Amino acid sequence: MSVTAARGFRAAGVRAGLKTSGKSDLALVVNDGPFDIAAGVFTTNRVVAAPVVWSRRLLAGQEGGQPGRARAVVLNSGSANACTGSQGLRDTEATAARAAGLLGVEPGRVLVCSTGVIGERIDMPVLLEGLDVATLALADTPRAGTDAATAIMTTDTVSKEDTLTMGAGEERWTIGGMIKGVGMLAPGLATMLAVLTTDAVLTPQEAQDALASVTARTVNRINSDGCMSTNDTVLLLASGASGNTPSRAEFEEALTEVTSRLGRRLVADAEGATHDIAITVSGAVSEAAAEAAARTVSSSNLLKCAVAGADPNWGRVLSQLGTVPEDVCPFDPEEVDVAINGVTIFRHGAPDQDRDSVDMSPRETRIDITLSAGQAEATVWTNDLTHGYVTINADYTT
Amino acid sequence: MSVTAARGFRAAGVRAGLKTSGKSDLALVVNDGPFDIAAGVFTTNRVVAAPVVWSRRLLAGQEGGQPGRARAVVLNSGSANACTGSQGLRDTEATAARAAGLLGVEPGRVLVCSTGVIGERIDMPVLLEGLDVATLALADTPRAGTDAATAIMTTDTVSKEDTLTMGAGEERWTIGGMIKGVGMLAPGLATMLAVLTTDAVLTPQEAQDALASVTARTVNRINSDGCMSTNDTVLLLASGASGNTPSRAEFEEALTEVTSRLGRRLVADAEGATHDIAITVSGAVSEAAAEAAARTVSSSNLLKCAVAGADPNWGRVLSQLGTVPEDVCPFDPEEVDVAINGVTIFRHGAPDQDRDSVDMSPRETRIDITLSAGQAEATVWTNDLTHGYVTINADYTT
């Protein structure tokens, strides 16, 4: 139960034949309204896939529709349609056009997302035929939502959905969502495709503001492997079908909850990971400073290998923390404390409690860094670096 | 033949007992003059080890000696003496004082370098006793140079030395050097200890200028695993014993040659590596822009895993290149070419030659990125990310 949990949405996920594995690879999410509000945040990579170019322009009102409006999203796995030149963009346009024809809407109302191998053209006859099948399969059932979430998986081992309902009776409104992404999870926007749906009544601006603000503090604070995707896209579709208009604070709180939980599942399924690591920097001069420090620590291969080996190697934390520029995050190294899973093994610039007292057996590993420079705090999630990650990524395309 | 190749130098490497493995762990390099010129470049990490604090101050003339002068270097492996608080600094001072007493010089003329585990105090009685033995073992022979190079190894699998002699007869002068470092090799200064010796006649300023300029373009362009050390130190000692004064250009050229070759050996011995990867960015608007782009590409775990799997996955090159900020390195993604081992598989924003025609079997892998934005070029060296790296670093301290 995910993208179909909110009223006004149908979805489908089918086997088009884009994946050599024969697994399902094409998802369709349709907003039946009454409203067709849409918002999106995209990768900040300068090399972006054709569907990102298309969807960004569409939401800006540059593909014939109004800004902030869309009726449907087509999502395929198997090919990222990135680095495919002008042919790639024509393929994305053809995808939107075919879906639009099937759904009886304008092509400028159909968002497109792709994920998979970079640099290979999508098999268009297969994709277009798959769209016919997906349209026939559209339903507003939980099963249809799960089918869609399954069809966008790449090296994900489980599909990832979440839903949250607020209010009761006639006041009830819902946010649901699906997400994929287990590698290339990095700064700038955690690498992923995600579609969030709600039946709350929102304006395009409210939807965009809420999505930008919430993703910045949730999925954008995941750094699995430091590698930024060409295809990152998080979309929010609002049908207004509940007739309920939550306050901005209410809506952002609910969206934060759903998006955090979906992000948490990404980390839990990160390629090869055996530990999920929450790096919390507190006592910083600002939230931005805390986030920068936590993000820097989260990018240490040495720390991530140490955690894989169940080794509370706080030297790796300190050596990485020291690479944050002073103007970005001021602190005095002599005032820093580090705790791993609740045990303070480094205090005020010198070793403290015995590292052997740290229990590294839980999957969730908490690294708490206190800077004693201010009051602000931020958490960035990462995961350990294991043999499994190397195996998966040494053999990804061959 | 390395630090003892130039006239005026003696060295030793002994088993003090700092390493649990029982391997040699203490090196001493002495400059017998007639001059005692010294220069150093150090990690830019904000968290620095006690010996870095000491050696930096010493070369600045803040430890009782003159700026740019030193008679000897003590180097130990087994412990980095980093994150050890004020006790760590007292330990470094005691090390310099003991060596100074044994050599009959002032403590403010003895540089100290440490490498090994972060956060553990050095076993000082063992170190000080080892210094007595090392002093007795000092010699100007090739064997003594190799002993010193061996004693500074941590997870290095081979010792790394190099030497270059310029001129002939009475005009002859020599540069020699040793280096260690196979993990935590990163931006800001490739993580390493290195001692370069020369019998050329140099002023302290000439030595410092040459060292800073040469390291910036050689060892500082190695990015093995993106992790910056707390202990990075590259020292240059000049005895003047040849009586020859090379021109600045001559000296820098020779120093570049020796330092490049030593750096190349670091990459070749990088933890777990099976491929050495040279990433060359050309057609950039400036050398700094080219270096920034090459450094960014060199930090992609996904690319490094792909190379480990002998997979010419140029999508990983493009997606990583796209994360370089535009103000740092301007280019148009549609104008970029990428060649791997001489085969152009991506040209002007679209796939070109067949990836299957790339031969990935050589250990040296060349990735050439042409930006078509200007005339400048830079190369950054990295290596692949393998199971071996994970194994080594999952079990480093436990």
Chai-1 contact restraints between the chains, C-beta under 6 A:
chainA,res_idxA,chainB,res_idxB,connection_type,confidence,min_distance_angstrom,max_distance_angstrom,comment,restraint_id
A,N45,B,G322,contact,1.0,0.0,6.0,A-B,restraint_1
A,N45,B,T323,contact,1.0,0.0,6.0,A-B,restraint_2
A,R46,B,G322,contact,1.0,0.0,6.0,A-B,restraint_3
A,V47,B,L318,contact,1.0,0.0,6.0,A-B,restraint_4
A,V47,B,G322,contact,1.0,0.0,6.0,A-B,restraint_5
A,V47,B,P333,contact,1.0,0.0,6.0,A-B,restraint_6
A,C83,B,L318,contact,1.0,0.0,6.0,A-B,restraint_7
A,G85,B,G349,contact,1.0,0.0,6.0,A-B,restraint_8
A,G85,B,A350,contact,1.0,0.0,6.0,A-B,restraint_9
A,I118,B,G315,contact,1.0,0.0,6.0,A-B,restraint_10
A,G119,B,G315,contact,1.0,0.0,6.0,A-B,restraint_11
A,G119,B,P351,contact,1.0,0.0,6.0,A-B,restraint_12
A,D225,B,N301,contact,1.0,0.0,6.0,A-B,restraint_13
A,C227,B,S300,contact,1.0,0.0,6.0,A-B,restraint_14
A,C227,B,L302,contact,1.0,0.0,6.0,A-B,restraint_15
A,M228,B,T323,contact,1.0,0.0,6.0,A-B,restraint_16
A,T230,B,S319,contact,1.0,0.0,6.0,A-B,restraint_17
A,S300,B,C227,contact,1.0,0.0,6.0,A-B,restraint_18
A,N301,B,D225,contact,1.0,0.0,6.0,A-B,restraint_19
A,L302,B,C227,contact,1.0,0.0,6.0,A-B,restraint_20
A,L302,B,N393,contact,1.0,0.0,6.0,A-B,restraint_21
A,C305,B,V390,contact,1.0,0.0,6.0,A-B,restraint_22
A,C305,B,N393,contact,1.0,0.0,6.0,A-B,restraint_23
A,C305,B,A394,contact,1.0,0.0,6.0,A-B,restraint_24
A,A308,B,A394,contact,1.0,0.0,6.0,A-B,restraint_25
A,G309,B,A394,contact,1.0,0.0,6.0,A-B,restraint_26
A,G309,B,D395,contact,1.0,0.0,6.0,A-B,restraint_27
A,D311,B,T397,contact,1.0,0.0,6.0,A-B,restraint_28
A,D311,B,T398,contact,1.0,0.0,6.0,A-B,restraint_29
A,N313,B,T397,contact,1.0,0.0,6.0,A-B,restraint_30
A,G315,B,I118,contact,1.0,0.0,6.0,A-B,restraint_31
A,G315,B,G119,contact,1.0,0.0,6.0,A-B,restraint_32
A,L318,B,V47,contact,1.0,0.0,6.0,A-B,restraint_33
A,L318,B,C83,contact,1.0,0.0,6.0,A-B,restraint_34
A,S319,B,T230,contact,1.0,0.0,6.0,A-B,restraint_35
A,G322,B,N45,contact,1.0,0.0,6.0,A-B,restraint_36
A,G322,B,R46,contact,1.0,0.0,6.0,A-B,restraint_37
A,G322,B,V47,contact,1.0,0.0,6.0,A-B,restraint_38
A,T323,B,N45,contact,1.0,0.0,6.0,A-B,restraint_39
A,T323,B,M228,contact,1.0,0.0,6.0,A-B,restraint_40
A,P333,B,V47,contact,1.0,0.0,6.0,A-B,restraint_41
A,G349,B,G85,contact,1.0,0.0,6.0,A-B,restraint_42
A,A350,B,G85,contact,1.0,0.0,6.0,A-B,restraint_43
A,P351,B,G119,contact,1.0,0.0,6.0,A-B,restraint_44
A,H387,B,H387,contact,1.0,0.0,6.0,A-B,restraint_45
A,H387,B,V390,contact,1.0,0.0,6.0,A-B,restraint_46
A,V390,B,C305,contact,1.0,0.0,6.0,A-B,restraint_47
A,V390,B,H387,contact,1.0,0.0,6.0,A-B,restraint_48
A,N393,B,L302,contact,1.0,0.0,6.0,A-B,restraint_49
A,N393,B,C305,contact,1.0,0.0,6.0,A-B,restraint_50
A,A394,B,C305,contact,1.0,0.0,6.0,A-B,restraint_51
A,A394,B,A308,contact,1.0,0.0,6.0,A-B,restraint_52
A,A394,B,G309,contact,1.0,0.0,6.0,A-B,restraint_53
A,D395,B,G309,contact,1.0,0.0,6.0,A-B,restraint_54
A,T397,B,D311,contact,1.0,0.0,6.0,A-B,restraint_55
A,T397,B,N313,contact,1.0,0.0,6.0,A-B,restraint_56
A,T398,B,D311,contact,1.0,0.0,6.0,A-B,restraint_57
